Amino acid sequence: MKINKYIVLTLMTLIFFSCQNEPKPIIEKNVDKIHQLNSTNSNLFFGISIDSLSVKKSKIKKNENLSDVLNKYGVSSQKIYKLVEKAKGICNVKKIRRGNTYYLLNSKDSLSSLQYMIYEKNRVEYIVFSLQDSLHVWKGEKEVKRVLDTVSGKVESSLWMALYKQGENPEIANELSDIFGWTIDFFGIQKGDYFKVYFEQLVVEKDTFGIGRIFAANFNHYHTNYQAYYYLQDSIGEFFDEKGNSLRKTFLKAPLKYKRISSKFSNHRYHPVLKIYRPHHGVDYAAASGTPVHTIGDGIVIKKGYQRRGGGNYVKIKHNSTYSTTYMHLKGFAKGLHKGQRLKQGDLIGYVGATGLATGPHLDFRVYKNGTAINPLKIKSTPAKPVDSIHMDQFLTLVDSLSWIAE
C-alpha cells in the first residue's frame, strides 16, 4: 500500500516537536477545510447557553462608549456604574474601540431584557458584561487552533507581493527576514528568487488571523538554497541550516530597513557637501527620516553624542575585543540610551536623520576591526553555537524528514 509522503513527514514532525514540548498543531494541510475543524456546541455562545436568549450583533460607532450602548437598551446609569467598577482590572472601558464587534444577548420572553453584552477586544480576547441579578464582568479567550500548512512562491517584484498575490499572510515575509537576516540581504532579493515555508496557521473560529511557529523554510537567492530548520537545544529554540550551523550570526546583515545604498565604502569619494574628494570608510543607507536603527550585534555603548566634524548625532558600540560599529547622522537616540549601556543584537539605538554634514536623511554606518575601518558589506560574521554533537543525530533525522522543503 502506498503511503502519502506528506502524512508520514507530518507525523514525524509532530512526534519530534511533541518530544520537545512544542505546541502540537492539527494535522491538516488544506486550509480550505478549516471550517471542518469548528464543530462546536451550537447552543453555546462565548461559553454561554443561548437556548432562551436571542443574539444581536453590532459594532462600536464613532465616539460611542459602553454607557452609550447600554443606555440604548434600557440599562440604568446605576447598573452601568456598578459594571464599570467591576470591570476595573479586567477591562478599561474607556478604551473600547470604534469598529470593534459586540453582541447583545436578550431574553426571549415578553420583556426582552438585556442579559449579557459581549465585547470583542480583538480576534482572540473578549469581555463579557453580565447584567443578570448579580452583575459580573469577566474576560475570555476564543480557542486558537494551529493548522499545518505549506506556502511556496517566486519573487516577481517583492517577497511581500509574492505572498499577497497568493492570498497568504504577508507576515510570513517578516518572519523569513528575521530567520535569514544574517545570511540574506532582503533588500537585495531579485526577480526569480523563490521560497517554500512549512508553518502553522493560527485559526480562530473559521478564519486565519496570523501565523504561529515556522518549522522549516527554504529561500533560493541568486540560485543558492538557504535552508532553515527550527530546533530546540537546551530549551532554547533556534533556526539552523541543514548541517546544524546556527543561522544566528554575530552581526545582522544591515542595521535598518533602507531604500537603497547611496554610497559605498571608498578611499576616494567626492563629498556632496564639502565638494572635495576624501575617504568614506562606511556605507550610506538612504532611508526615510525617523526610520529605526538597530545595533547589528551584542555590545556596549562606548560613545553617544554629536560629532562636530560632520557625523552629527552618532552612537559607537563595542561588540568584542575585535569589532566595533558606528552609526551617524541620527535624527535622535532611543529613549534612555546611554554610555556604558549593554545592548542585545537588534536593540533600537536611534532613528535615521540628516544631522551633521548631510544632504538628506541617511545612515552612515561604519565597522571597525581592531580599530581599522573595514567594508561593512564584506564583513564575515562568526556563526553562533551550532547543534551540539549529542543532539546531532536527532537533528539530522528532523532535517531528513523535512528535506522536501528544499526541493
N, C-alpha and C positions, 0 to 999 in steps of 0.2 A: 504494500500500500504506500502510495506517495504521500509524504507529509509536507504540508505547507511550510516553506522555509521561514516565512515571517513569524508564524506561530512558534516555531522552535526557538528562533532567536529572541523573540519577545519573552518567552518563558524563562530562558536562560538569564536574560537581563533582569527580570523581576526577581528571580531567585537570588541572584547576586546582590541586588540592591537591598533586598529584604535582610540579607545577612549583615548588611552594613547599616541597618536601622534607618534606611531611607523610606519616605512615604511610598506606599505601594499604589501604583497607578492602575486604572481599569484597563484590562486587555481589550482595546478597541482601536483599530487603526482608522476606520472610515468615520470621520467626524460628522458626515451627513446622517449618521444613525444615532446621533447624540440623544435625540428625543426618546429613543428606546430605553435610555438609562434613567428616565424620570418618572417611573411608575410609582407614584406616591398615593397615600390615602386621600381621596378626593374630598372627604368630609373634614379634613384638617386644613386650615389656612393659617400659615405662620404659627403652627402648633396649636391653634385654637379651633375647637369644634364649631362648625358653622351650620349644623343641622337646623337650628332655629334662628339663624341670622341671615340677613341679606348683605351683599358686599357691593360697595360703590367705590370706583377708582377715580382719582383726580390728581392734579398737580398743583404745587405751591405757585401762586401767582406773584407778580411783581409787588413788592412792599407788603406782602401778606405774611403774617406770623401765626403762631399757634393759637393765640387768643382769637384772631380774626376767623380762623377756620372753625373753631369750636363754638364761637358765638353764633355763627350762621346756623348751627344745628341745635340751638336752644340750650347749650351748656351755660350754667350760671357763672358769673365772674368769681364767685366764692369757690366753686369747684375747680375752675381754671387755676386760681391762685394755689390751691392745695396740690394740684397736679404739678405745677411749676416747682413747688417746694420739694415734692417727692422726686422730681427729675434731677435735682442737684446731685452732681457726682456721677450721673448716668448719661445725661444729655444736656447740652447747653441749648435751651430752646431759642435763644437769641440768634443762633447760627443756623436755623432752619433755612434751607437754600431754595431760591426760586428755581422752578423746573423739576424739583425732586418729586417723586411719586408718593402719594399717601392713600390709604384705604380707610373707609368708614364702614364699620360693621354695626348695622341696626337690627333691633329685634323685629321679628316678623308679625308681631301682634298689632292690634289696632293703634297702639301708641307710637310704634316705630321709633322707640327711643334709642339714642346712640349708646352702644355698649363698649366699643373699642375704636380707637384711632391708631393706625399703624403707619409710621413714617419711615420711608426707606432712606437711610443716611447715605448709602452708596449701594453698589451692586451686591454686597455681601451683608453688611450690617443694617439692622432695623431697630426701631424703638416702638414699643407697644405702650399705649396710654389706655389703661383700663378705667372705664367710667362706671363700673358697677357699684353696688352698695359700698364696698370698700375700695377706695381708689388705690391703684398701683401703677408703677412705671417700671418697665424692665427692658433690657437690651438683649437682642438675639442675633444670631448669625445663620444665614442660609447654608445649606450643605454645599461644599465646594468639591466637585468631582475632578479627578485627574485622568485625562484621556490621552493615551499614547497616540502620537501622530508623526508623520514624516513630511517635510516640505523640501522641495528642490527647485532650482531655477537657474536662469542665466541672466547675467547683468547686461542690459542694453544701454541704459543711461545712468542708473544708480541702483544700489542694493535695495534701498527703501522702495523705489518704484517697482523693482522686480517682484517684491513681496506684495505690494499693494495691488498690482495688476492681477495677482492670483487670488486676491481676497484674503490673504494671510495677514496676520498681525505684524505691522512694521516694527513692533517692539523687538522682534527677532533680530533685526539689523543692529540694534543697540547691543543686544546680548552677544552677537558674533563679534562686534567691535571690541567688547570687553574681553572676550575669550582669546581672540587673536591679536589683541592690541600690542603685544610685544614682538610680533613677527610680521604683521601685515600693516602697511600704512593704508587705512581705509579711505583716505582722501586721494589715494593714488590708484584705486582699483580701476580696471579698464573694461571696455566692452568685450564680452566674450568670457570673462571670468564667470565661474559657476559654483554653486554651493548645494549642499544637502545637509539637513538637520534632523536629528531624531530627538523628539522632545515631548513634553506634556502640555496639552491644552488644559486650561482651567475652565471648568464649566459650572455655571450656576443655573439651575432650572434647565431651560432649553438652549441657553446661549453661552458661547465662549466669551470670556471677558479678559483674558490675559494668558500668559504662558508661565509654566512652572519650571521644573528642572529640565535643562538640556543635558541629555545623556551622551550624545556624540555629535560631532559635526565635521564636515569636510569643506574646505574652501580652496578652489583651484584658482590660483593667481599667477598670471604670466606663465601658464602651462605647468605649474608646480602645485602638487597637492599638499595642503596643510591640514593635518588631522588633529582632532581634539577628542579626548575621552575623559569623562568625569569619573573620578575615583577618590574614595575616602581612605586617607592614610593618617594614622594616629588621630582619628576622629576629626580630621580637617579635610574637607572636600576641595579638590583642585582639578584642573584640567592638565592632562599630559598628552604628549604625542604618542604615536604607535610604538615607540621604543621605550616609553616610560620616562622621557625627559619632560620636566615641567615646562608649561607654556608661559609661566610667570617668570620673566627675566628681571635682572637688576633694575633696568630702566624701561620706561614706556617709550614707544616709538616717537611720540610727539607730546608736548605739554599742553596742547589745546586743540580745539576744533577750528581749523583755519580754512580760508577760501583758496589760498594759493601761497606758494613760496615766492616772495617778491625779491629776495636777494639771497644768494648762496654764499658759502664760505669762500673768501678770496684774500689773497695777499696784495691785490691791486684793484680796488674798486673805486669807481667815481662816486663821491659822496654827494647826494642830491641837494643838500643844504649848504655845505661848505664849498662846493664846486671844485673840489680837489680830489686827486687820487690818493687813497691810503688803504691800509689793510682793513678788511672786515672779517674778523675772526668769529663769525657766528652765522646763524640763519635767521632771516627775517620772515616771519609768518604774517601775512596780511589777513586781518580778521576785523570784524565789526567792533567798534568801541564798546567796552563792557563785557566782551567775551571772557569767560572764566579761564584762568591759567592755573595749572596744577603742577606740582612737583613730579618729576619723572621717576623719582625713587626715594626710598627712605633716606633721612638725613637730618642735619641740624642747621638752623638758620644762623649763619655767621655774620651776615651783613643785611641791613634793611635801611633804606634812606633815599636821598636824592643825589644823583651824580651830576654835578655842575658841568662836567666836561662833555655832556651830551646824552648820557644814558637816561636822564630823568629819574623817575621813581624806579627803584630796582631792588631785587632780592637776590642774595647769593646763598647757596646751600652746599654744605659739605656732606657728601654721601659716604665716603670712607677715606682711607689714607691716600687713595689714588685719585678719585674723581670728585669734582665739584661742578656746579652749574650756576649760571647767572641768567636772570630774567629782567629785561629792561623796557623802558618806555611805558611802564604800567600807569593806568589811569588812577588806580588806588590799590590798597592792600586788603587782604582778607581780614575780617574782624578779629582783633586780638593777636594778630601775627606779631611776634617779637623776636629779637635776637636771643639765641640760646634755645629757642623752641625746637622740640623734636617733632619731626613730621613723618607721616607714612606715605608710601607711594600713592599718588593720586589725590593727596590733600590739596585743597584750594589755597593758593598763596596770593592771588591778586586778579586784576582784570586788565584786559588789553586797553591801551591808551595811546597818546601821542605826546607824552611829556618829554622834555629834553629836545634834542635836535632831531625832529621827525617831521616828515611832510604829510603824514596821515597815520591813522591808527594801525599799529602792528606790534608784534612782539619780537624783540631782538633776543634770541636765545643762544647762549654760549655754553660750551662744555670744555672743562679743563682736565687734563690728565697730568698728574704730577706738576701742576702749576702752569702747564703749557696748553694753549688753546688748540683744540682738535676739531675736525669737521663733525658736527653733530649727526649728519646724515650717514656717516661711515662708521659710527661707533658700534663695536661688537659687544653686546651685553652678555654677562655670565649667567647661565641658566640657574634657577633656584633648585632646591633639593629634588632629585628625581625619585621615582618609585624605589623604595627600599628593596634590597635583594630578597629579603624574606617574604615580600609580597609579590615579587615579580611574576611567579608562575600564575598566581590568581589574576593579576592584572592582564597578562598576555592571553589568558583564557577569555577574559572580557573582550579584549581587542579582537580576538579571533571570531567571537560570536557577533561582533558588530562590524566586521570587515567590509560588509556590503556598503557601508556609508561612503567609502572611497571609490566605489565602482562607477 
